Amino acid sequence: MIRKCLFPVAGYGTRFLPATKSMPKEMLPVVNKPLVQYGVEEAVAAGLDNVTFVTGRGKRAIADHFDISYELEHQIAGTAKEEYLEGIRSLIDNVNFSFTRQHNMLGLGHAILTGEPLIGDEAFGVVLADDLCIGEDGVSVMEQMAKLYKQFRCSIVAIQEVPEDEVHKYGVIAGDSMMEGLFRVTDMVEKPKKEDAPSNLAIIGRYILTPDIFDKIRETPPGANGEVQITDAILRQAKEGCVLAYKFKGRRFDCGSVEGFVDATNYCFEHFYKQSK
């Protein structure tokens, strides 16, 4: 049903300076694997094997990661170290990667619109690699959402409950409950004040969007700092049709913050790395 997934990876990662001065934040390793690889693996688990990156200056390491390194592989050929590359080689062999560049940092909405020529006229997933998500019972968050899309055929945003004093960090939804964990969106506010938030249900970095979102983004005027907010465009979809908000099953780590990154590293070390040894 859905074949393509878009990764907006053009941001500067200023919260991780000086590490991100010369290294893409998406390449920061959680144990022994970069953040962006976790996201790609999640997309592939949902059947989204056409992956598009919207990159920016200084992001060539992402493209290099999803390519063959002949010199490295020659050096470790025939040794036990070859097994360390099995995961990434599987992705290289089985996923179609494409890249385009966002020349100006004008918000998430603009980044998604930049990817339109590579997405075309079809529904697609969006993964923000900053959010590392671990699905429940081995079912990735994007896989959970893809199953919902197959049933409802409309845009879907992933949500989770957050403390009320943190709603100002997120896009927040209001909606009518359709079933447990699933809401039809009636309103959506980007980074509201605590007293203005319609709920504590915050949008996290997983979306499935129908292709009409591109026209909605084009019709959305820039907001603060000249940025085009994707929440404004999705709200227009909700007002004119239907958008669902899904309270996903699993855990999410905000790896855009140092605290969340450390939590994710500790969790992955205990639950994946140690158990593989």
N, C-alpha and C positions, 0 to 999 in steps of 0.2 A: 504493500500500500504506500509506504513512504520509503524512498531510496536515498534521499540526500540529507546531509546534516551540515549546518554552517557553524563555523567557529570564529567569532570575532576576537582577534588576538592582536590588535594594533595598539592597545593601551601601553602606557609607560611603566606601570607598576611602581609608582613613586613611594608607596608604603613600604617597599622592600629595598629602598636605596640604603647603601650604595651597591648592594648585590646586583640590582637590575640596571645599573648604569650601562653595562655592556652585555648583559645577559637577559633574554626575554623572561618575564616573570612566569610565563607558561612552561618554561624549561626548568624551573626550580624543582629539584628532586624530592619526592615524598618517599623516603627510604632510598630505593635504587631505581626509581622510575619517575620521569618528569610528569608534572601535573597534566599536561596536555595529552599524554598517552593514556592516562586513566579515562579522560573524556572520550577519546576516540574509541577505546575499547568498549565503553558504555554504549556509544552510538552503534557500533558494529554488532553488539549483542542484541540490539533491537532491529537488526536488518538494514541499517542505514550505512551502506558500504560505498557511497559516493560522498566524500568529505571535502568540503570547501573551507579554506582559511582566508579570512580577510585580515591581511597583515599590514604592517607599517615598517617604517625605517628601523633598521637594527634587529629585524626578526628572522634573518636568514637561517638561524640555528634550528628553527622549527621545520623548515623545508629539508634541511640536512638530516634531521633526526628521522624523518620518514623517507629516507633514501638509503641506498646501499653505500657502505663505506668500504671500498675494495681494499684499501691498505690495512685497515683494522682487521677485517675479516681474514685477510691473508696471514696476518701475524698470529692470529689465534686458531687458525685452521688446524684441526686434528687434536686440539687440546680440550680439556674439560670446560674451559671458559666459553666455548661455543654455545653452551646451553643458556648463557646469560642473554643471548641475542634471539632466542627462539620466539619470544613474544612479539618483539618489534619486527622480526622477519616475517612472521605470519601476517601482520598488518600490511607490510610493504607488498607482500605477494597477493593479498586478497582484497585490498581496498584501493579505490581510485581516488587519488588526491589531486586537488586543483587549488590554485592560489591566485588571489588578486590583492591589490594594495589600496588601502584607504589613505589618501594623500593628506587629508586634514582630519584631526580628531574632533568630530562634530557630534559625538554621542552614539549610543547603541543603535538608535533608529537609523542613523546615517550609515553606520557600519553594515547593518543588515541590508539596506538598500544598495550599498556598494556591491554586495554579493549577488544581486539579481541576475546579471548576465550568466552566471554559472549555475544558478538554481533553476531559472526558467519558470514556466507556468505550471508548477506543481507544489503540493504541500511539502514542507520540509521541517526538520528539527533544527533547533538552535541550542548549542551547549556553551555555557560560559565556563571556561576551564578553571576559573577562580573557585568555583563551587565544586568541591569533590564530593560526589554522592555515592553512597554504598547502598544498593538496593536490598530489600528484605528477602530472605530465602533464595538468594542468588538471582533474583529478577531485577535487572537494572531499572533505574528510574525512567529512562527513556523508553525502555521496553514496556513498562507499565503504561506510559502515556501513549505509545503507539497502538496498544490494544484498545485504549479508549477512543483514539482517533478512528480506528477501523469501525467502531460502533456509531460514533456521533458525527464524524466528518466535518469538524469545525476546529478553530484554533483552541489550543489548550495551554494554560500556564501552570507550572508547578508551584505549589504554595506550602508553607509551613507556619505554624504558630510561633510567634516571637514575643519576648517580653514587651510590654507596652512602652517601656522607656527606650526601646530600640527601633520602634516603627519608623523613626525619621531617617533610617538608613536604607529603607526599602520602598518599592512600590507596594501598595496595600490595596486589597480588594474588598468590596462588599458584594454579597451574592445571595441568591436563593438556593437553599439546599435541595439537591435532586435525589441524593442518596448519601450514605455515609461516606464522607471524605470527598464528595463531588458537589460543586456549586456552579450555578449559572451566574456569570458575572453581571452585576448591575451598575457597579461603579469601580473606579480604579484611580488611586491618587498616588503620585510620585513623591516619595519622601515627605510625608505630612508631619506636622507637629503632632505631638501626642494627643492633644485635645481635638485635633481635626481628623484624626485617623478614623475611617469607617469601621475598622476591625483591627485585630492583631494578626490577620492572615496575610503574610508577606510573600511576595513573588520571589522565587529564587531562580538561579540560572539555568532553567530548563524550559523550553518552549516547543510546541508544534504549531506552526503557522500556515494558514492557507495562503495561496499566492496573491490574493487581493490585498494582502498587507502592504505590498509594494506601493500600490496606488494610495493607500491610506497614509503611508509615510510621506509620500510626495505632497500630499495635501495637508500635512501637519506642519504648522509654523514652528520655527526654532524657539526654544525657551531660554532659560538662563544660560549665559556663556555661549549663546548661539548653538546649543546642542539640541538635537532632535530626539525627544524621548520616545522610546518604543511603547511605553505605557499609554501615551496619548493616542498613538495609532491603533493599538489593540482595543482601547476603550471605544474608539469609533466603530471598530468591528462589532463590539458587544452591543452598542446602541442600534446598529443597523442590521444585526443578524444574531449570532450566538457565539459566545466565548465561554469556555469552561475553565474552572480553576480546580486543580486536583491536589488534594493533600496526600502526597506520595508516601509510600511505605518504605522506610529505610532511614539512613542517617545522612546528614549533610554537614560538611565542614567548610567554613568560610576561609579558604586559603588565600584570600586577598588580605587577610590580617595576620600578623605574626602569631597571635594566640591560636587562631584557627589552624594555621599551618602546622604549628607544633602539635596540636591535638590530633590532626590528621596523620602526621608522621608517627606518633606514638601508637595510634590505633592500627595503622597499616603494618607497623612493625610487629605488633602482638598478634594480629589476626591473619596476616598473609605471609609476611617474610619468615617469621619464626616457624610457622607451621609448614612451610615449604622445605625447611632444612631437615 
